[in-house]
Amino acid sequence: MAKLALVYGLRLLPADEMESFGDAGVRLKNGNDASVTMHVIEGSNEREIRNQLMTSLDAFFEFYPEL
């Protein structure tokens, strides 16, 4: 299997101030474009957000059992 790269970005913003967001673009060396789906996790404190993030990250890797 090829070496993989996990592409991600994080930023905390006030939930009630967000209007919209879109996917992030990635250009591959072979000239193809890919996109990174953006996700929102809302919570009232650090622990709640962190727990949801870790659950989402664990679920992401379940999509790739060969890893």
N, CA, C and O atoms as a GROMACS GRO file, in nm:
protein
  268
    1MET      N    1   0.084  -0.118   0.000
    1MET     CA    2   0.000   0.000   0.000
    1MET      C    3   0.088   0.124   0.000
    1MET      O    4   0.194   0.126   0.063
    2ALA      N    5   0.044   0.226  -0.070
    2ALA     CA    6   0.118   0.352  -0.078
    2ALA      C    7   0.115   0.424   0.057
    2ALA      O    8   0.025   0.404   0.138
    3LYS      N    9   0.215   0.508   0.077
    3LYS     CA   10   0.217   0.595   0.195
    3LYS      C   11   0.099   0.691   0.185
    3LYS      O   12   0.073   0.746   0.078
    4LEU      N   13   0.028   0.711   0.293
    4LEU     CA   14  -0.092   0.795   0.293
    4LEU      C   15  -0.068   0.926   0.365
    4LEU      O   16   0.025   0.938   0.445
    5ALA      N   17  -0.151   1.025   0.335
    5ALA     CA   18  -0.148   1.154   0.405
    5ALA      C   19  -0.289   1.187   0.450
    5ALA      O   20  -0.381   1.185   0.369
    6LEU      N   21  -0.308   1.216   0.577
    6LEU     CA   22  -0.436   1.259   0.630
    6LEU      C   23  -0.438   1.412   0.624
    6LEU      O   24  -0.358   1.478   0.690
    7VAL      N   25  -0.529   1.466   0.544
    7VAL     CA   26  -0.538   1.612   0.528
    7VAL      C   27  -0.654   1.662   0.613
    7VAL      O   28  -0.766   1.613   0.602
    8TYR      N   29  -0.627   1.759   0.698
    8TYR     CA   30  -0.732   1.810   0.785
    8TYR      C   31  -0.703   1.955   0.824
    8TYR      O   32  -0.590   2.003   0.811
    9GLY      N   33  -0.805   2.021   0.872
    9GLY     CA   34  -0.791   2.156   0.925
    9GLY      C   35  -0.888   2.173   1.040
    9GLY      O   36  -0.996   2.114   1.041
   10LEU      N   37  -0.850   2.252   1.136
   10LEU     CA   38  -0.934   2.275   1.254
   10LEU      C   39  -0.941   2.423   1.285
   10LEU      O   40  -0.842   2.496   1.270
   11ARG      N   41  -1.057   2.467   1.326
   11ARG     CA   42  -1.072   2.604   1.372
   11ARG      C   43  -1.197   2.613   1.458
   11ARG      O   44  -1.302   2.563   1.420
   12LEU      N   45  -1.185   2.675   1.573
   12LEU     CA   46  -1.301   2.697   1.660
   12LEU      C   47  -1.362   2.832   1.628
   12LEU      O   48  -1.293   2.934   1.628
   13LEU      N   49  -1.491   2.833   1.601
   13LEU     CA   50  -1.566   2.955   1.572
   13LEU      C   51  -1.695   2.954   1.653
   13LEU      O   52  -1.744   2.846   1.689
   14PRO      N   53  -1.750   3.070   1.683
   14PRO     CA   54  -1.880   3.071   1.749
   14PRO      C   55  -1.984   3.007   1.657
   14PRO      O   56  -2.002   3.051   1.543
   15ALA      N   57  -2.053   2.903   1.704
   15ALA     CA   58  -2.147   2.827   1.620
   15ALA      C   59  -2.256   2.916   1.561
   15ALA      O   60  -2.296   2.896   1.447
   16ASP      N   61  -2.303   3.012   1.636
   16ASP     CA   62  -2.413   3.095   1.587
   16ASP      C   63  -2.368   3.202   1.488
   16ASP      O   64  -2.452   3.273   1.433
   17GLU      N   65  -2.238   3.214   1.463
   17GLU     CA   66  -2.188   3.311   1.366
   17GLU      C   67  -2.157   3.250   1.230
   17GLU      O   68  -2.131   3.322   1.134
   18MET      N   69  -2.158   3.116   1.221
   18MET     CA   70  -2.129   3.052   1.093
   18MET      C   71  -2.252   3.060   1.003
   18MET      O   72  -2.364   3.029   1.046
   19GLU      N   73  -2.230   3.100   0.879
   19GLU     CA   74  -2.339   3.104   0.782
   19GLU      C   75  -2.330   2.986   0.686
   19GLU      O   76  -2.430   2.920   0.659
   20SER      N   77  -2.210   2.960   0.634
   20SER     CA   78  -2.192   2.849   0.541
   20SER      C   79  -2.044   2.815   0.533
   20SER      O   80  -1.958   2.891   0.576
   21PHE      N   81  -2.017   2.699   0.476
   21PHE     CA   82  -1.880   2.658   0.451
   21PHE      C   83  -1.883   2.557   0.337
   21PHE      O   84  -1.988   2.499   0.308
   22GLY      N   85  -1.769   2.536   0.272
   22GLY     CA   86  -1.763   2.444   0.159
   22GLY      C   87  -1.644   2.351   0.171
   22GLY      O   88  -1.564   2.360   0.265
   23ASP      N   89  -1.633   2.262   0.075
   23ASP     CA   90  -1.522   2.168   0.072
   23ASP      C   91  -1.391   2.241   0.041
   23ASP      O   92  -1.391   2.346  -0.023
   24ALA      N   93  -1.283   2.185   0.088
   24ALA     CA   94  -1.150   2.238   0.057
   24ALA      C   95  -1.094   2.161  -0.063
   24ALA      O   96  -1.118   2.041  -0.077
   25GLY      N   97  -1.022   2.229  -0.148
   25GLY     CA   98  -0.967   2.165  -0.267
   25GLY      C   99  -0.823   2.119  -0.247
   25GLY      O  100  -0.746   2.180  -0.172
   26VAL      N  101  -0.789   2.011  -0.316
   26VAL     CA  102  -0.653   1.957  -0.314
   26VAL      C  103  -0.613   1.928  -0.459
   26VAL      O  104  -0.690   1.867  -0.533
   27ARG      N  105  -0.495   1.970  -0.499
   27ARG     CA  106  -0.443   1.939  -0.632
   27ARG      C  107  -0.340   1.829  -0.618
   27ARG      O  108  -0.244   1.843  -0.541
   28LEU      N  109  -0.358   1.719  -0.691
   28LEU     CA  110  -0.264   1.608  -0.687
   28LEU      C  111  -0.155   1.626  -0.792
   28LEU      O  112  -0.175   1.696  -0.891
   29LYS      N  113  -0.040   1.565  -0.769
   29LYS     CA  114   0.073   1.579  -0.860
   29LYS      C  115   0.041   1.530  -1.001
   29LYS      O  116   0.102   1.577  -1.098
   30ASN      N  117  -0.054   1.437  -1.014
   30ASN     CA  118  -0.089   1.387  -1.146
   30ASN      C  119  -0.184   1.480  -1.221
   30ASN      O  120  -0.229   1.448  -1.331
   31GLY      N  121  -0.214   1.595  -1.161
   31GLY     CA  122  -0.301   1.694  -1.224
   31GLY      C  123  -0.447   1.684  -1.186
   31GLY      O  124  -0.526   1.773  -1.217
   32ASN      N  125  -0.484   1.576  -1.119
   32ASN     CA  126  -0.623   1.560  -1.076
   32ASN      C  127  -0.652   1.648  -0.955
   32ASN      O  128  -0.563   1.682  -0.877
   33ASP      N  129  -0.778   1.682  -0.941
   33ASP     CA  130  -0.824   1.756  -0.823
   33ASP      C  131  -0.901   1.662  -0.732
   33ASP      O  132  -0.967   1.569  -0.780
   34ALA      N  133  -0.891   1.684  -0.603
   34ALA     CA  134  -0.967   1.610  -0.503
   34ALA      C  135  -1.027   1.712  -0.408
   34ALA      O  136  -0.984   1.827  -0.404
   35SER      N  137  -1.124   1.669  -0.332
   35SER     CA  138  -1.181   1.760  -0.234
   35SER      C  139  -1.178   1.697  -0.096
   35SER      O  140  -1.179   1.575  -0.081
   36VAL      N  141  -1.174   1.782   0.003
   36VAL     CA  142  -1.176   1.740   0.143
   36VAL      C  143  -1.310   1.787   0.199
   36VAL      O  144  -1.337   1.907   0.205
   37THR      N  145  -1.392   1.693   0.240
   37THR     CA  146  -1.522   1.726   0.296
   37THR      C  147  -1.503   1.790   0.433
   37THR      O  148  -1.432   1.737   0.518
   38MET      N  149  -1.567   1.902   0.452
   38MET     CA  150  -1.559   1.972   0.579
   38MET      C  151  -1.674   1.926   0.668
   38MET      O  152  -1.784   1.899   0.620
   39HIS      N  153  -1.648   1.918   0.798
   39HIS     CA  154  -1.747   1.874   0.895
   39HIS      C  155  -1.755   1.977   1.007
   39HIS      O  156  -1.657   2.046   1.037
   40VAL      N  157  -1.870   1.986   1.068
   40VAL     CA  158  -1.890   2.075   1.182
   40VAL      C  159  -1.926   1.991   1.304
   40VAL      O  160  -2.012   1.904   1.297
   41ILE      N  161  -1.859   2.018   1.413
   41ILE     CA  162  -1.890   1.957   1.542
   41ILE      C  163  -1.920   2.071   1.638
   41ILE      O  164  -1.836   2.158   1.659
   42GLU      N  165  -2.038   2.070   1.694
   42GLU     CA  166  -2.076   2.174   1.789
   42GLU      C  167  -2.082   2.116   1.928
   42GLU      O  168  -2.119   2.000   1.947
   43GLY      N  169  -2.045   2.196   2.024
   43GLY     CA  170  -2.052   2.154   2.163
   43GLY      C  171  -2.043   2.273   2.254
   43GLY      O  172  -2.006   2.383   2.212
   44SER      N  173  -2.077   2.253   2.379
   44SER     CA  174  -2.076   2.364   2.474
   44SER      C  175  -1.947   2.372   2.553
   44SER      O  176  -1.925   2.469   2.626
   45ASN      N  177  -1.859   2.270   2.538
   45ASN     CA  178  -1.732   2.276   2.609
   45ASN      C  179  -1.628   2.192   2.536
   45ASN      O  180  -1.661   2.116   2.444
   46GLU      N  181  -1.504   2.205   2.577
   46GLU     CA  182  -1.392   2.136   2.512
   46GLU      C  183  -1.412   1.984   2.513
   46GLU      O  184  -1.390   1.918   2.411
   47ARG      N  185  -1.452   1.929   2.626
   47ARG     CA  186  -1.466   1.784   2.637
   47ARG      C  187  -1.570   1.730   2.538
   47ARG      O  188  -1.547   1.628   2.474
   48GLU      N  189  -1.682   1.798   2.527
   48GLU     CA  190  -1.788   1.754   2.436
   48GLU      C  191  -1.739   1.755   2.291
   48GLU      O  192  -1.763   1.660   2.217
   49ILE      N  193  -1.671   1.861   2.251
   49ILE     CA  194  -1.619   1.872   2.115
   49ILE      C  195  -1.510   1.768   2.093
   49ILE      O  196  -1.509   1.701   1.990
   50ARG      N  197  -1.420   1.754   2.186
   50ARG     CA  198  -1.309   1.658   2.174
   50ARG      C  199  -1.363   1.515   2.161
   50ARG      O  200  -1.315   1.438   2.078
   51ASN      N  201  -1.462   1.479   2.243
   51ASN     CA  202  -1.518   1.344   2.237
   51ASN      C  203  -1.582   1.316   2.101
   51ASN      O  204  -1.566   1.208   2.045
   52GLN      N  205  -1.656   1.414   2.049
   52GLN     CA  206  -1.718   1.397   1.918
   52GLN      C  207  -1.612   1.387   1.808
   52GLN      O  208  -1.627   1.308   1.715
   53LEU      N  209  -1.506   1.466   1.818
   53LEU     CA  210  -1.399   1.462   1.719
   53LEU      C  211  -1.332   1.326   1.719
   53LEU      O  212  -1.308   1.270   1.612
   54MET      N  213  -1.300   1.273   1.835
   54MET     CA  214  -1.233   1.144   1.843
   54MET      C  215  -1.323   1.032   1.790
   54MET      O  216  -1.275   0.940   1.724
   55THR      N  217  -1.452   1.039   1.818
   55THR     CA  218  -1.546   0.941   1.765
   55THR      C  219  -1.551   0.948   1.613
   55THR      O  220  -1.553   0.845   1.546
   56SER      N  221  -1.554   1.069   1.559
   56SER     CA  222  -1.555   1.087   1.414
   56SER      C  223  -1.427   1.035   1.350
   56SER      O  224  -1.430   0.973   1.244
   57LEU      N  225  -1.315   1.060   1.414
   57LEU     CA  226  -1.186   1.014   1.362
   57LEU      C  227  -1.180   0.862   1.362
   57LEU      O  228  -1.134   0.801   1.264
   58ASP      N  229  -1.224   0.800   1.470
   58ASP     CA  230  -1.228   0.653   1.476
   58ASP      C  231  -1.317   0.597   1.364
   58ASP      O  232  -1.280   0.499   1.299
   59ALA      N  233  -1.433   0.659   1.343
   59ALA     CA  234  -1.525   0.612   1.239
   59ALA      C  235  -1.464   0.627   1.100
   59ALA      O  236  -1.486   0.542   1.014
   60PHE      N  237  -1.387   0.733   1.078
   60PHE     CA  238  -1.323   0.755   0.949
   60PHE      C  239  -1.233   0.637   0.914
   60PHE      O  240  -1.235   0.590   0.800
   61PHE      N  241  -1.154   0.590   1.008
   61PHE     CA  242  -1.063   0.481   0.981
   61PHE      C  243  -1.133   0.347   0.965
   61PHE      O  244  -1.075   0.253   0.911
   62GLU      N  245  -1.257   0.336   1.012
   62GLU     CA  246  -1.335   0.215   0.989
   62GLU      C  247  -1.370   0.200   0.841
   62GLU      O  248  -1.398   0.089   0.795
   63PHE      N  249  -1.368   0.310   0.764
   63PHE     CA  250  -1.391   0.304   0.620
   63PHE      C  251  -1.276   0.236   0.548
   63PHE      O  252  -1.293   0.188   0.435
   64TYR      N  253  -1.160   0.232   0.612
   64TYR     CA  254  -1.039   0.177   0.551
   64TYR      C  255  -0.983   0.066   0.639
   64TYR      O  256  -0.877   0.084   0.700
   65PRO      N  257  -1.052  -0.048   0.647
   65PRO     CA  258  -1.006  -0.155   0.737
   65PRO      C  259  -0.869  -0.211   0.699
   65PRO      O  260  -0.802  -0.271   0.783
   66GLU      N  261  -0.826  -0.193   0.576
   66GLU     CA  262  -0.695  -0.244   0.534
   66GLU      C  263  -0.579  -0.166   0.597
   66GLU      O  264  -0.464  -0.210   0.589
   67LEU      N  265  -0.608  -0.052   0.660
   67LEU     CA  266  -0.502   0.024   0.726
   67LEU      C  267  -0.469  -0.045   0.856
   67LEU      O  268  -0.382   0.001   0.930
   0.00000   0.00000   0.00000
